Amino acid sequence: MSILSQILKKKQQKRQNDNYRQKQDPLKPEELPILRDYKENIDRIKGEFGNSSDIVIRFISVSNHKAALVFIDGLVDTASISDFLLEPFMEQAVIPEKTDIFQYLLDKAVALGSVQSIDNWNQVYDSMLSGNTVIFIDGCNKAISTETKGWEKRSITEPTTQLSIRGPKDSFTETLRTNTALIRRRIKSPNLWAEPMKIGTVTQTDIAIMYIKGIANDKIVDEIKKRLQRIDIDGVIASGYIEQLIEDQTWTTFPTTFHTERPDVVSSQLLEGRIAIVVDGTPFVLTAPAIFVQFFQAPDDYYSRFDISTGIRLLRIIAFLIALVGPATYIAATTFHQEMIPTTMAIAIAAQRENVPFPAFVEALIMEITFEILREAGLRLPRAVGQAVSIVGALVIGQAAVQAGFVSPVMVIVVSVTAIANFSTPIFAMAIAARLIRFVLMGLATMLGFYGMMLGLMFMAIHLCSLRSFGIPYMMPLAPFNITNQQDVFVRFPLWSFKNRPPFISKGNMKRTGDNQKPSPPSPDEKNSNQGDES
């Protein structure tokens, strides 16, 4: 009985603590109305923000009416406050007594773009934390919110992770409005909708759901909105938070949501019917739904001729396969299937591995882990020395390992070729998925040889076919196979042949290219007419 009473007592105490936290939680402002006494309102702001030093309060007088301007230093443009709020208010002539001072200031006195009336404390805090200036007037139970945003922001620079030779050189920044403007510069259509939303009970992060009305699938748009509205988290710092909370399948190494820092890539995907999620505070924009073949398509594939783009894309896919099965193939061939190796090569490999004390799997594991450590160190070190450390470290350690007899020269070549092939994948998320699966295939090749490798690849194919991205099969249009949608998978057809959008993504306006777009030389009649004009 004593144990049961203790359990009940602990539950009751926990319930009381939860109720107390709900009542005392300072992170959830109450939706209380604004008071008429502006000094009491100022005192409330000071108490809520803990007398923070960046809260600026300026008391003014507007035609014998007492008022106060409140804003957060660092989030506002002080020049706008001085030019459009302080000076006009101080220069106001005497207002007749019967004039509503609040409505007068709201309609005539404030010369800023966005001015609105607010009547509860939630709106006050949201306006201040968004970079707006709030005006309290003595005797009014409302306040005026004026848009004075002006925080420091990074300028538009070249992309750093997804480079392009012929493509645009601008990339997204950490400012939401800058990112949406970069997309609207490319898609000048009123059908490009940007629906706002806030996520994060503490951070109140602004996001925008962008899609082209009439092209995007309304069911996918509604599904994305539902998943975003279902998120209950205290803070969202980057788009990676949202990506992990809205994906279809968690237990997979393959990315089911696409992210990019290039506005041209997002614009082209919006034109195909996808939906973009722009998150304030991060230079990467999410797009959905995502399919497997999409991660092997680079921007330059569409800025060059189709034959050149096709050759480079096929080379990219071959490099991905090498990065996936390179070390596993060497382990299987040297451990179980020596008869498949040419005799001369087999003798050379055996001579090189004569003094190596480890089996092929341990040898490959040592080199792979060492190279991964060097790659990670190169990313974390300062840019001036990061590349030098990674390259020199790989050369020095590889040469020293061969001379010490820990690994064979062939293994160094295999690991080096595998690493270089891994860098050929355009999207980092897919490249790192191949790096993780590579270790699994190495283990299976150690146990069962090529049979283990094929078993692992079969399971990987089954897993890929089972994935979904917002209800869309991940392997479309390969599985289920659709012959009419193979224009942009392994082979990139000419742009004039892309007459329709992908039907598994877009359900609206399917026509993308007009008729008779195939280029051709002038006909004989046109030649004769041109020659006649010249003569």
C-alpha positions as CSV (number, residue, x, y, z in Angstrom):
1,M,0.0,0.0,0.0
2,S,2.9,2.4,0.8
3,I,4.3,1.9,-2.7
4,L,0.9,2.5,-4.3
5,S,0.4,5.7,-2.2
6,Q,3.9,7.0,-3.2
7,I,3.1,6.4,-6.9
8,L,-0.2,8.2,-6.6
9,K,1.5,11.1,-4.7
10,K,4.1,11.5,-7.4
11,K,1.5,11.6,-10.1
12,Q,-0.5,14.2,-8.2
13,Q,2.6,16.3,-7.6
14,K,3.6,16.0,-11.3
15,R,0.1,17.1,-12.3
16,Q,0.3,20.1,-10.0
17,N,3.7,21.1,-11.4
18,D,2.4,20.8,-15.0
19,N,-0.5,23.0,-14.2
20,Y,1.8,25.5,-12.5
21,R,4.1,25.6,-15.5
22,Q,1.1,26.2,-17.8
23,K,0.0,29.1,-15.7
24,Q,3.5,30.6,-15.2
25,D,5.0,29.8,-18.6
26,P,6.6,33.2,-19.7
27,L,7.1,31.9,-23.3
28,K,3.4,32.0,-24.1
29,P,2.1,35.6,-23.8
30,E,-1.5,35.9,-22.7
31,E,-3.9,37.4,-25.2
32,L,-4.8,40.2,-22.9
33,P,-6.1,43.6,-24.2
34,I,-3.9,46.6,-24.2
35,L,-4.4,49.0,-21.3
36,R,-5.4,52.6,-21.6
37,D,-2.6,53.9,-19.4
38,Y,0.5,53.9,-21.7
39,K,2.9,53.9,-18.8
40,E,1.4,50.6,-17.5
41,N,1.9,49.2,-21.0
42,I,5.5,50.3,-20.9
43,D,6.0,48.7,-17.5
44,R,4.5,45.4,-18.8
45,I,6.9,45.4,-21.7
46,K,9.9,46.0,-19.4
47,G,8.7,43.2,-17.1
48,E,8.2,40.7,-20.0
49,F,11.6,41.4,-21.6
50,G,13.4,41.5,-18.2
51,N,14.5,45.1,-18.7
52,S,16.6,44.0,-21.7
53,S,19.1,46.6,-22.8
54,D,18.0,46.4,-26.5
55,I,14.5,47.5,-25.7
56,V,14.3,51.1,-26.7
57,I,11.4,53.3,-25.4
58,R,11.0,56.9,-26.6
59,F,8.4,59.1,-25.0
60,I,6.9,61.8,-27.2
61,S,4.1,64.3,-27.3
62,V,1.7,64.5,-30.3
63,S,-0.4,67.7,-30.1
64,N,-0.6,67.6,-26.3
65,H,-1.2,63.8,-26.4
66,K,1.3,61.7,-24.6
67,A,2.7,58.7,-26.5
68,A,5.6,56.2,-26.5
69,L,7.5,54.5,-29.3
70,V,8.8,51.0,-28.4
71,F,11.2,49.0,-30.6
72,I,14.1,46.5,-30.4
73,D,17.5,47.9,-31.3
74,G,19.2,46.0,-34.0
75,L,15.9,44.8,-35.6
76,V,14.8,48.2,-36.9
77,D,15.9,50.9,-39.3
78,T,16.6,53.8,-37.1
79,A,16.6,56.2,-40.0
80,S,13.0,55.3,-40.9
81,I,12.0,55.8,-37.3
82,S,13.6,59.2,-37.2
83,D,12.4,60.4,-40.6
84,F,8.9,59.0,-40.7
85,L,7.9,58.8,-37.0
86,L,9.7,61.1,-34.6
87,E,10.0,64.2,-36.9
88,P,6.4,64.1,-38.2
89,F,5.0,63.5,-34.8
90,M,6.9,66.4,-33.2
91,E,6.0,68.7,-36.1
92,Q,2.3,68.0,-35.9
93,A,0.1,71.1,-35.5
94,V,-2.6,71.3,-32.9
95,I,-5.3,68.8,-33.5
96,P,-8.9,69.7,-32.7
97,E,-10.2,68.2,-29.5
98,K,-12.9,66.2,-31.1
99,T,-10.5,64.5,-33.4
100,D,-9.7,60.8,-32.6
101,I,-5.9,61.0,-32.1
102,F,-5.5,57.3,-32.7
103,Q,-7.4,57.2,-36.0
104,Y,-5.6,60.4,-37.1
105,L,-2.2,59.0,-36.5
106,L,-3.2,55.7,-38.1
107,D,-4.6,57.3,-41.3
108,K,-2.5,60.5,-41.8
109,A,0.5,60.9,-39.6
110,V,2.5,57.8,-40.2
111,A,4.1,57.8,-43.7
112,L,5.3,54.2,-43.8
113,G,4.4,51.3,-46.0
114,S,2.6,49.0,-43.6
115,V,0.6,50.5,-40.7
116,Q,-1.9,48.5,-38.7
117,S,-3.9,48.6,-35.5
118,I,-3.3,46.0,-32.8
119,D,-5.3,45.4,-29.7
120,N,-3.7,42.5,-27.7
121,W,-0.3,41.7,-26.3
122,N,0.4,38.8,-28.6
123,Q,0.3,41.2,-31.5
124,V,2.5,43.6,-29.6
125,Y,5.2,41.1,-29.0
126,D,5.0,39.6,-32.5
127,S,5.3,43.1,-34.0
128,M,8.3,44.1,-31.9
129,L,10.2,40.8,-32.5
130,S,9.6,41.1,-36.2
131,G,11.3,44.5,-36.4
132,N,8.3,46.8,-36.2
133,T,7.9,49.8,-34.0
134,V,4.8,49.9,-31.7
135,I,3.2,53.2,-30.7
136,F,1.2,53.5,-27.5
137,I,-1.0,56.5,-27.0
138,D,-2.2,57.5,-23.5
139,G,-5.9,56.9,-23.1
140,C,-6.2,54.4,-26.0
141,N,-6.6,50.6,-25.5
142,K,-5.1,50.0,-28.9
143,A,-1.6,50.4,-30.4
144,I,-0.2,51.2,-33.8
145,S,2.3,48.8,-35.4
146,T,4.5,50.4,-38.1
147,E,6.9,48.5,-40.3
148,T,10.5,49.6,-39.7
149,K,12.4,46.4,-40.3
150,G,16.1,47.0,-41.0
151,W,18.4,44.4,-39.5
152,E,21.7,43.5,-40.9
153,K,21.7,40.9,-43.6
154,R,24.1,39.1,-45.8
155,S,24.3,40.2,-49.4
156,I,23.6,37.9,-52.3
157,T,26.7,35.8,-53.2
158,E,27.6,32.9,-55.5
159,P,26.5,29.4,-54.5
160,T,29.0,27.5,-52.5
161,T,27.6,23.9,-52.6
162,Q,26.0,23.6,-56.0
163,L,28.2,25.2,-58.6
164,S,27.3,25.8,-62.2
165,I,29.4,26.8,-65.2
166,R,26.7,28.5,-67.4
167,G,24.0,29.1,-64.8
168,P,23.2,32.2,-62.7
169,K,25.7,33.2,-60.0
170,D,23.2,34.3,-57.3
171,S,22.1,32.2,-54.3
172,F,19.7,32.4,-51.4
173,T,20.5,34.3,-48.2
174,E,19.2,34.1,-44.7
175,T,16.4,36.6,-45.3
176,L,13.0,35.3,-46.2
177,R,11.9,38.3,-48.3
178,T,15.1,38.3,-50.2
179,N,14.7,34.6,-51.1
180,T,11.1,35.0,-52.2
181,A,12.1,38.0,-54.3
182,L,14.8,36.0,-56.0
183,I,12.2,33.5,-57.1
184,R,9.7,36.1,-58.2
185,R,12.3,37.7,-60.4
186,R,12.3,34.6,-62.4
187,I,8.6,33.7,-62.4
188,K,6.7,36.9,-63.1
189,S,3.3,35.5,-62.7
190,P,0.4,36.4,-60.3
191,N,-0.2,32.6,-60.0
192,L,2.9,32.2,-58.0
193,W,1.5,32.2,-54.5
194,A,3.5,32.6,-51.3
195,E,1.4,31.6,-48.2
196,P,2.9,32.7,-44.9
197,M,3.1,30.5,-41.8
198,K,4.9,30.6,-38.4
199,I,6.5,27.5,-36.8
200,G,8.1,27.3,-33.4
201,T,6.5,28.3,-30.1
202,V,9.6,30.2,-29.0
203,T,11.4,31.2,-32.2
204,Q,8.2,32.0,-34.2
205,T,10.1,31.3,-37.4
206,D,8.5,32.8,-40.6
207,I,8.2,30.4,-43.5
208,A,6.5,30.8,-46.9
209,I,4.9,28.0,-48.9
210,M,5.4,28.9,-52.6
211,Y,3.7,27.1,-55.5
212,I,2.2,28.1,-58.9
213,K,-1.6,27.9,-58.7
214,G,-3.0,25.9,-61.6
215,I,0.2,23.9,-62.0
216,A,0.9,22.4,-58.6
217,N,-1.2,19.5,-57.4
218,D,-3.7,20.8,-54.8
219,K,-3.7,17.5,-52.9
220,I,0.1,17.7,-52.4
221,V,-0.2,21.4,-51.4
222,D,-2.8,20.5,-48.8
223,E,-0.7,17.6,-47.5
224,I,2.3,19.9,-47.0
225,K,0.2,22.4,-45.2
226,K,-1.2,19.7,-42.9
227,R,2.3,18.4,-42.0
228,L,3.6,21.9,-41.4
229,Q,0.7,22.8,-39.2
230,R,1.1,19.6,-37.2
231,I,4.7,20.6,-36.2
232,D,4.8,21.4,-32.5
233,I,8.4,22.4,-31.6
234,D,9.9,25.2,-29.5
235,G,12.3,26.4,-32.2
236,V,13.2,26.1,-35.9
237,I,16.7,27.4,-36.6
238,A,17.1,26.1,-40.2
239,S,15.2,24.3,-42.9
240,G,16.8,21.0,-41.8
241,Y,14.5,21.0,-38.8
242,I,11.4,21.1,-41.0
243,E,12.8,18.6,-43.4
244,Q,13.1,16.0,-40.7
245,L,9.6,16.7,-39.3
246,I,7.7,16.4,-42.6
247,E,9.4,13.6,-44.5
248,D,7.4,10.4,-45.2
249,Q,10.0,7.9,-44.0
250,T,12.4,8.5,-41.2
251,W,14.3,5.2,-41.2
252,T,16.1,5.7,-44.5
253,T,19.5,7.2,-45.6
254,F,18.0,8.5,-48.9
255,P,16.7,12.1,-48.9
256,T,12.9,12.3,-49.6
257,T,12.9,16.1,-49.7
258,F,15.1,18.2,-52.0
259,H,17.0,21.2,-50.7
260,T,19.0,23.7,-52.7
261,E,20.6,27.2,-52.4
262,R,20.0,28.1,-56.1
263,P,17.0,30.2,-57.0
264,D,17.1,28.9,-60.6
265,V,16.7,25.3,-59.5
266,V,13.7,26.2,-57.3
267,S,12.1,28.2,-60.1
268,S,12.5,25.3,-62.6
269,Q,11.0,22.9,-60.0
270,L,8.1,25.2,-59.4
271,L,7.4,25.2,-63.1
272,E,7.2,21.4,-63.0
273,G,4.5,21.6,-60.3
274,R,6.6,21.1,-57.1
275,I,6.1,23.1,-53.9
276,A,8.9,25.2,-52.3
277,I,9.2,25.8,-48.5
278,V,11.2,29.0,-47.8
279,V,12.4,29.3,-44.2
280,D,13.6,32.5,-42.6
281,G,17.1,32.4,-41.3
282,T,18.5,29.7,-43.7
283,P,19.9,30.0,-47.2
284,F,18.5,26.6,-48.3
285,V,15.0,26.2,-49.7
286,L,13.1,22.9,-49.5
287,T,11.1,21.5,-52.5
288,A,8.7,18.6,-52.6
289,P,7.9,16.0,-53.7
290,A,11.4,14.6,-54.5
291,I,12.2,11.6,-56.6
292,F,15.4,9.5,-56.9
293,V,16.5,10.6,-60.4
294,Q,16.2,14.3,-59.4
295,F,19.3,14.1,-57.2
296,F,21.5,13.3,-60.3
297,Q,20.3,16.3,-62.3
298,A,22.6,19.3,-62.3
299,P,21.6,22.8,-63.4
300,D,24.1,22.7,-66.3
301,D,22.1,19.8,-67.7
302,Y,19.5,22.2,-69.0
303,Y,21.9,25.1,-69.9
304,S,23.8,22.9,-72.4
305,R,22.9,20.9,-75.5
306,F,21.0,17.6,-74.8
307,D,23.8,15.3,-76.2
308,I,26.4,16.9,-73.9
309,S,24.1,16.9,-70.9
310,T,23.2,13.2,-71.5
311,G,26.9,12.1,-71.6
312,I,27.7,14.0,-68.4
313,R,24.6,12.7,-66.6
314,L,25.5,9.1,-67.6
315,L,29.0,9.6,-66.3
316,R,27.5,11.0,-63.1
317,I,25.4,7.9,-62.6
318,I,28.4,5.6,-63.3
319,A,30.4,7.5,-60.7
320,F,27.6,7.0,-58.2
321,L,27.7,3.3,-58.8
322,I,31.5,3.2,-58.4
323,A,31.2,5.1,-55.1
324,L,28.6,2.7,-54.0
325,V,30.2,-0.7,-54.8
326,G,33.9,0.1,-55.4
327,P,35.5,-1.2,-52.2
328,A,32.9,-4.0,-51.9
329,T,33.8,-5.2,-55.4
330,Y,37.5,-5.3,-54.6
331,I,36.9,-7.2,-51.3
332,A,34.6,-9.8,-52.9
333,A,37.0,-10.3,-55.9
334,T,40.1,-10.8,-53.8
335,T,38.5,-12.8,-51.0
336,F,36.0,-15.2,-52.8
337,H,36.3,-14.8,-56.5
338,Q,40.0,-14.7,-57.4
339,E,39.2,-16.7,-60.6
340,M,37.4,-13.6,-62.0
341,I,40.6,-11.6,-61.9
342,P,43.0,-11.8,-64.8
343,T,46.0,-13.9,-63.9
344,T,48.6,-11.2,-64.3
345,M,46.6,-8.8,-62.2
346,A,45.9,-11.5,-59.6
347,I,49.7,-12.2,-59.3
348,A,50.4,-8.4,-58.9
349,I,47.7,-8.0,-56.2
350,A,48.9,-11.0,-54.3
351,A,52.5,-9.7,-54.4
352,Q,51.4,-6.3,-53.1
353,R,49.4,-7.9,-50.3
354,E,52.1,-10.3,-49.3
355,N,53.3,-8.2,-46.3
356,V,49.8,-6.8,-45.4
357,P,48.8,-8.3,-42.0
358,F,45.0,-7.6,-42.4
359,P,42.3,-9.2,-44.6
360,A,40.9,-7.1,-47.4
361,F,37.9,-6.0,-45.4
362,V,40.0,-4.6,-42.5
363,E,42.3,-3.0,-44.9
364,A,39.5,-1.3,-46.8
365,L,37.8,-0.3,-43.5
366,I,41.0,1.4,-42.2
367,M,41.4,3.4,-45.4
368,E,37.7,4.4,-45.7
369,I,37.5,5.6,-42.1
370,T,40.8,7.5,-42.4
371,F,39.6,9.2,-45.5
372,E,36.2,10.1,-43.9
373,I,38.1,11.6,-41.0
374,L,40.2,13.7,-43.3
375,R,37.2,14.8,-45.3
376,E,35.4,15.8,-42.2
377,A,38.4,17.6,-40.8
378,G,38.8,19.5,-44.1
379,L,35.2,20.8,-43.8
380,R,35.6,22.0,-40.2
381,L,39.0,23.6,-40.6
382,P,39.3,27.2,-41.8
383,R,39.0,27.4,-45.5
384,A,42.5,28.7,-46.0
385,V,44.0,25.4,-44.6
386,G,41.1,23.0,-44.9
387,Q,41.8,21.9,-48.5
388,A,45.6,21.7,-47.9
389,V,45.2,19.5,-44.8
390,S,42.7,17.1,-46.5
391,I,44.8,16.7,-49.7
392,V,48.2,16.6,-48.1
393,G,46.9,14.4,-45.3
394,A,45.5,11.9,-47.7
395,L,48.8,11.8,-49.7
396,V,51.0,11.6,-46.7
397,I,49.0,9.0,-44.8
398,G,48.4,6.9,-47.8
399,Q,52.1,6.8,-48.7
400,A,53.1,6.1,-45.1
401,A,50.5,3.3,-44.8
402,V,51.8,1.6,-47.9
403,Q,55.4,1.8,-46.8
404,A,54.5,0.6,-43.3
405,G,52.7,-2.4,-44.8
406,F,49.3,-1.7,-43.3
407,V,47.6,-1.5,-46.7
408,S,48.4,-2.4,-50.3
409,P,48.9,0.2,-53.1
410,V,45.8,-1.2,-54.9
411,M,43.6,-0.5,-51.9
412,V,44.8,3.1,-51.9
413,I,43.9,3.4,-55.5
414,V,40.4,1.8,-54.9
415,V,39.6,4.1,-52.0
416,S,40.9,7.2,-53.9
417,V,38.8,6.5,-57.0
418,T,35.8,5.8,-54.8
419,A,36.2,9.1,-53.0
420,I,36.6,11.0,-56.2
421,A,33.5,9.3,-57.7
422,N,31.5,10.2,-54.7
423,F,32.2,13.9,-55.2
424,S,30.6,13.6,-58.7
425,T,27.1,13.4,-57.2
426,P,25.6,16.9,-57.5
427,I,23.6,16.8,-54.2
428,F,25.4,16.2,-51.0
429,A,22.4,14.4,-49.3
430,M,22.5,11.6,-52.0
431,A,26.3,11.5,-51.9
432,I,26.4,10.9,-48.1
433,A,23.7,8.2,-48.5
434,A,26.1,6.3,-50.8
435,R,28.9,6.7,-48.3
436,L,26.9,5.0,-45.6
437,I,25.6,2.2,-47.7
438,R,29.1,1.5,-49.0
439,F,30.1,0.2,-45.5
440,V,27.1,-2.1,-45.5
441,L,28.0,-3.5,-48.9
442,M,31.6,-4.0,-47.7
443,G,30.4,-6.1,-44.8
444,L,28.1,-8.2,-47.0
445,A,30.9,-8.7,-49.6
446,T,33.2,-9.9,-46.8
447,M,30.7,-12.6,-45.7
448,L,29.2,-13.8,-49.0
449,G,31.3,-12.2,-51.8
450,F,29.4,-11.0,-54.9
451,Y,26.3,-12.9,-53.7
452,G,26.2,-10.7,-50.6
453,M,26.7,-7.6,-52.7
454,M,23.8,-8.5,-55.0
455,L,21.7,-9.3,-52.0
456,G,22.4,-5.9,-50.5
457,L,21.7,-4.1,-53.8
458,M,18.4,-6.1,-54.1
459,F,17.3,-5.0,-50.6
460,M,18.3,-1.4,-51.5
461,A,16.2,-1.5,-54.7
462,I,13.2,-2.9,-52.8
463,H,13.7,-0.2,-50.1
464,L,13.9,2.6,-52.7
465,C,10.7,1.3,-54.4
466,S,8.9,1.3,-51.0
467,L,9.7,5.0,-50.3
468,R,7.2,7.8,-50.9
469,S,7.7,11.6,-51.0
470,F,4.3,13.2,-50.1
471,G,2.5,10.2,-51.6
472,I,4.6,10.2,-54.8
473,P,6.6,6.9,-55.5
474,Y,10.3,7.7,-54.9
475,M,11.4,5.8,-58.0
476,M,9.0,7.4,-60.5
477,P,9.1,7.1,-63.5
478,L,11.3,4.0,-63.2
479,A,9.1,2.1,-60.8
480,P,6.3,2.0,-61.7
481,F,7.8,2.3,-65.1
482,N,6.3,4.8,-67.5
483,I,7.7,4.9,-71.0
484,T,6.3,8.4,-71.8
485,N,8.1,10.0,-68.9
486,Q,11.7,8.9,-69.7
487,Q,12.7,12.1,-71.4
488,D,14.6,13.4,-68.4
489,V,15.9,10.3,-66.5
490,F,19.1,8.8,-67.8
491,V,18.9,10.5,-71.2
492,R,18.0,14.2,-71.4
493,F,15.9,14.8,-74.5
494,P,16.0,18.2,-76.3
495,L,14.0,20.9,-74.6
496,W,11.6,21.3,-77.5
497,S,10.4,17.7,-76.9
498,F,9.4,18.5,-73.3
499,K,5.8,19.2,-74.3
500,N,4.1,18.3,-71.0
501,R,5.0,18.5,-67.3
502,P,5.6,15.3,-65.3
503,P,2.0,13.9,-64.7
504,F,2.9,12.3,-61.4
505,I,3.8,15.7,-59.9
506,S,1.6,18.2,-61.7
507,K,-2.2,17.9,-62.0
508,G,-3.1,21.3,-63.4
509,N,-1.9,22.9,-66.6
510,M,0.1,20.1,-68.1
511,K,1.3,21.9,-71.3
512,R,4.9,23.2,-71.0
513,T,6.0,23.8,-74.6
514,G,4.1,24.9,-77.6
515,D,3.8,23.1,-80.9
516,N,6.3,23.3,-83.7
517,Q,9.2,24.2,-81.4
518,K,11.8,22.0,-83.0
519,P,14.5,24.2,-84.7
520,S,15.0,23.7,-88.4
521,P,16.8,25.4,-91.2
522,P,14.8,27.8,-93.4
523,S,12.8,26.3,-96.3
524,P,13.8,26.9,-99.9
525,D,11.0,29.5,-100.3
526,E,12.3,31.4,-97.3
527,K,15.8,31.3,-98.7
528,N,14.7,32.7,-102.0
529,S,12.6,35.4,-100.4
530,N,15.6,36.4,-98.2
531,Q,17.9,36.5,-101.1
532,G,15.4,38.7,-103.0
533,D,15.2,41.1,-100.1
534,E,19.0,41.4,-100.0
535,S,19.2,42.1,-103.7
